[in-house]
Amino acid sequence: MSLLQGRSIVVTGAGRGIGRETALLCARLGASVIVNDPGVSETGTGGDPGPAAEVVREIEACGGRAVASLDSVADWVGAQRLVGAALSAFGRLDGVVNNAAILRDKIFHQLDPADWDAVVKTDLYGPFYVSRAAAPHFREQSSGAMVHMTSGSALIGNLAQAHYMAAKLGVVGLSKSIALDMARYNVRSNCVSPTAMSRLTGTIPTSSRGGAERLRQLEKAAPAKIAALVAFLLSDLAREVNGQVIGARANELYVYSQTRPLRLVSRSEGWTAQSIAEVALPALRPAFTPLERTSDVFSWDPL
Ligand SMILES: NC(=O)c1ccc[n+]([C@@H]2O[C@H](COP(=O)([O-])OP(=O)(O)OC[C@H]3O[C@@H](n4cnc5c(N)ncnc54)[C@H](O)[C@@H]3O)[C@@H](O)[C@H]2O)c1
């Protein structure tokens, strides 16, 4: 029997890139798929039913089951409709892949509230809305798996992405909280930090330091490589994996560290600004995290 046989899975942003490959693989592994994608531009404007319809056509042509959804994840009612579509089309819901996202890179002092709102609404509210819509069903059936796309940009850092970094780190907190709250109902929640050539990565400015290098590295990293990890996390093979952040880039898989205190200093008389500078700082400094970007940490070509 195929890995996801009989399962019903919602994949958001499934019309292109990583979401598309995830939807196609889930269907090949036996799942019925809601292919959610309003077909917006990389900044979240416009709309086109074509990408979602094309993925549905491809799945059906291979004998699979899929339904297109053009709802925006950035809308509470749309997210409810999206989950409702899985229940009415397939009679159940077993997995949610929060993959949809947009980018509007702007250096911080030029970032305006409209760009902040649009990115946070899609990239953080979206995963909350869709997960929250699915949660009561998962609780009732005592099973379910959620996979949320975070980003190395948030976990490590990149220029001109304050809104994207805030949203994608928010997704890590959201996922961890769902993992903690819903473990008792046999519901798992994990994050994937993908690296793959797609429309979004095509927006990386080649003029920026490291930009051209990142794009060159990405040429080897196909979105289909990410889909295998997502399918694993959705399946029962991952029953012991909950609350984790796992990265994938070409043939590499890596587990990300999660924040813990690294060094501690204490003084019975408490601290002053001066004693922090003189005593605490030299003791804590070796544990400071360098202010790096993803290209500093991933300095080798994808393997
Ligand atoms: N490609 C990478 O290297 C990379 C790196 C880090 C994180 N990610 C994350 O992986 C995910 C997929 O990215 P991708 O590179 O495949 O991007 P992509 O632009 O190719 O695909 C994203 C899809 O999401 C859809 N979408 C946008 N807003 C939506 C909304 N409101 N509702 C529903 N769908 C919406 C778009 O129409 C698009 O088809 C994103 O969450 C992204 O942040 C990707």
The ligand as an SDF file (V2000), in Angstrom:
LIG
                    3D

 44 48  0  0  0  0  0  0  0  0999 V2000
   12.3400   28.3490   -2.5020 N   0  0  0  0  0  0  0  0  0  0  0  0
   13.1330   28.4940   -1.4460 C   0  0  0  0  0  0  0  0  0  0  0  0
   14.3740   28.3710   -1.5190 O   0  0  0  0  0  0  0  0  0  0  0  0
   12.5420   28.8020   -0.1190 C   0  0  0  0  0  0  0  0  0  0  0  0
   13.3990   29.1560    0.9240 C   0  0  0  0  0  0  0  0  0  0  0  0
   12.8720   29.4000    2.1740 C   0  0  0  0  0  0  0  0  0  0  0  0
   11.5030   29.2650    2.3820 C   0  0  0  0  0  0  0  0  0  0  0  0
   10.6820   28.9330    1.3460 N   0  0  0  0  0  0  0  0  0  0  0  0
    9.2530   28.8040    1.6120 C   0  0  0  0  0  0  0  0  0  0  0  0
    8.7160   27.6980    0.9030 O   0  0  0  0  0  0  0  0  0  0  0  0
    7.3650   27.9820    0.5270 C   0  0  0  0  0  0  0  0  0  0  0  0
    7.1640   27.7860   -0.9680 C   0  0  0  0  0  0  0  0  0  0  0  0
    7.9550   28.7280   -1.6640 O   0  0  0  0  0  0  0  0  0  0  0  0
    8.2700   28.6280   -3.2340 P   0  0  0  0  0  0  0  0  0  0  0  0
    9.6870   29.0040   -3.3510 O   0  0  0  0  0  0  0  0  0  0  0  0
    7.8100   27.3420   -3.7970 O   0  0  0  0  0  0  0  0  0  0  0  0
    7.3770   29.8610   -3.7760 O   0  0  0  0  0  0  0  0  0  0  0  0
    6.4700   30.0910   -5.1120 P   0  0  0  0  0  0  0  0  0  0  0  0
    6.2750   31.5540   -5.2480 O   0  0  0  0  0  0  0  0  0  0  0  0
    7.0240   29.3380   -6.2570 O   0  0  0  0  0  0  0  0  0  0  0  0
    5.0880   29.4290   -4.6840 O   0  0  0  0  0  0  0  0  0  0  0  0
    4.2910   29.9920   -3.6730 C   0  0  0  0  0  0  0  0  0  0  0  0
    2.8520   29.8320   -4.0720 C   0  0  0  0  0  0  0  0  0  0  0  0
    2.0470   30.3620   -3.0010 O   0  0  0  0  0  0  0  0  0  0  0  0
    0.9090   30.9610   -3.5950 C   0  0  0  0  0  0  0  0  0  0  0  0
    0.3040   31.9450   -2.6710 N   0  0  0  0  0  0  0  0  0  0  0  0
    0.7580   33.2010   -2.3910 C   0  0  0  0  0  0  0  0  0  0  0  0
   -0.1000   33.8130   -1.5720 N   0  0  0  0  0  0  0  0  0  0  0  0
   -1.1090   32.9440   -1.3120 C   0  0  0  0  0  0  0  0  0  0  0  0
   -2.2850   33.0110   -0.5240 C   0  0  0  0  0  0  0  0  0  0  0  0
   -2.6130   34.1320    0.1360 N   0  0  0  0  0  0  0  0  0  0  0  0
   -3.0880   31.9060   -0.4510 N   0  0  0  0  0  0  0  0  0  0  0  0
   -2.7550   30.7690   -1.1000 C   0  0  0  0  0  0  0  0  0  0  0  0
   -1.6560   30.6700   -1.9070 N   0  0  0  0  0  0  0  0  0  0  0  0
   -0.8460   31.7360   -2.0020 C   0  0  0  0  0  0  0  0  0  0  0  0
    1.4290   31.6260   -4.8590 C   0  0  0  0  0  0  0  0  0  0  0  0
    0.3900   31.8560   -5.8140 O   0  0  0  0  0  0  0  0  0  0  0  0
    2.4690   30.6160   -5.3280 C   0  0  0  0  0  0  0  0  0  0  0  0
    1.9570   29.7560   -6.3350 O   0  0  0  0  0  0  0  0  0  0  0  0
    7.0980   29.4010    1.0090 C   0  0  0  0  0  0  0  0  0  0  0  0
    6.5130   29.3390    2.2960 O   0  0  0  0  0  0  0  0  0  0  0  0
    8.4690   30.0100    1.1230 C   0  0  0  0  0  0  0  0  0  0  0  0
    8.5290   31.0750    2.0370 O   0  0  0  0  0  0  0  0  0  0  0  0
   11.1730   28.7180    0.0930 C   0  0  0  0  0  0  0  0  0  0  0  0
  1  2  1  0
  2  3  2  0
  2  4  1  0
  4  5  1  0
  4 44  2  0
  5  6  2  0
  6  7  1  0
  7  8  2  0
  8  9  1  0
  8 44  1  0
  9 10  1  0
  9 42  1  0
 10 11  1  0
 11 12  1  0
 11 40  1  0
 12 13  1  0
 13 14  1  0
 14 15  2  0
 14 16  1  0
 14 17  1  0
 17 18  1  0
 18 19  2  0
 18 20  1  0
 18 21  1  0
 21 22  1  0
 22 23  1  0
 23 24  1  0
 23 38  1  0
 24 25  1  0
 25 26  1  0
 25 36  1  0
 26 27  1  0
 26 35  1  0
 27 28  2  0
 28 29  1  0
 29 30  1  0
 29 35  2  0
 30 31  1  0
 30 32  2  0
 32 33  1  0
 33 34  2  0
 34 35  1  0
 36 37  1  0
 36 38  1  0
 38 39  1  0
 40 41  1  0
 40 42  1  0
 42 43  1  0
M  CHG  2   8   1  16  -1
M  END
$$$$
